[in-house]
Amino acid sequence: MDSDPQARTVEGLRVATSTRVTVDLTDDQVQAVGLPPGRGYQVAGMLLDVEGEPVELPRAVSLTVPIRWLRPTDPPASSSHHDASVRGG
């Protein structure tokens, strides 16, 4: 995460999954389907597997938010707390 002290904003990434996809057409594909060249075409839709079920893909989205929107995370657990998802060596 990067922060810009002058603008008082912070930039980060949000990763989510989506069944939506967008594919840019090449010049050869544009010509093959008879579209006017030079416009930068895209095909947008839903990705399905061979059985017609939606396939989810990860997608990263850049976010810029004011620093004042940020809040501290939950306080750290006490030293007597044992979190099963964290294994020490």
N, C-alpha and C positions, 0 to 999 in steps of 0.2 A: 504494500500500500504506500503510495507517495502522497506527501502533503505539500502544499504551497502556502507558506506563511503569509505572503503578501495578499493572496486572494482569500486566504482563510478557508480553503476547501481541502478536501481529501479525495483522492482517487483510489478506486479499488475495483475488483472484479467480482461479479456474482455468477456462479456457475449453476445452471439448472438444466433439466432435460426437457426435450421437446420432440414431438413427432413431426413438426413442421420443418420443411427444408426449402432452400432456394438454390437453384443451380443457374449459373451464368451460361448462356449459349455462346459457343465459339462462332467465328465468322462462317466457317464451313457449315455448321448446323443451321445458322440463319439462312444461308443461301439454299440449303437442301430443302427447307420448308417454304421457301419462296417469300420470305419477309424482306422489306426494304433494308438495305445494309446501313451500318453506322449509327444504330440507335441504342445498342447495349441491352439486349433482351435478356430476360430471366424467366425461368419456369419455377413457380412456387406451388407447393402443395404438401401432402402428407406422405411420409415414407411408410410403406407397408411391406411386410414379409411375404413369402410365397403363399402363405395361407390367408392373406388379407388382413393380418393383425398389425396394428400400429407398432412401429419400432421407435423407441426413444433414443435420441442422441444427445450427448452433452453439448451445451452451448454456453459460452462465456460472454457476458455483457459488461461493458465498462460503465462504471458509475462515478459521478462526481457529485459530492454532497457538501454542504457547509459543515465545518468542524463542529459548530454548536449543536448539530443534530446527533453527534456521537455521544454515547453513554457508556460508562464502565460496564464490563461484564460482571457476572455474579462474583461476590467475594470469593477468594480462594478457600478451599476446604481446609478444615483444621488438620493438624498433624496426625490426629488419631483417626481421620477418615481414610478408608481404604476403597479406592475406586477400582472395580474389577476390570474396567476397560483400559486401565493403565498398569502396565507390568514393569516393575523395576528389575534391574539386573543383579 
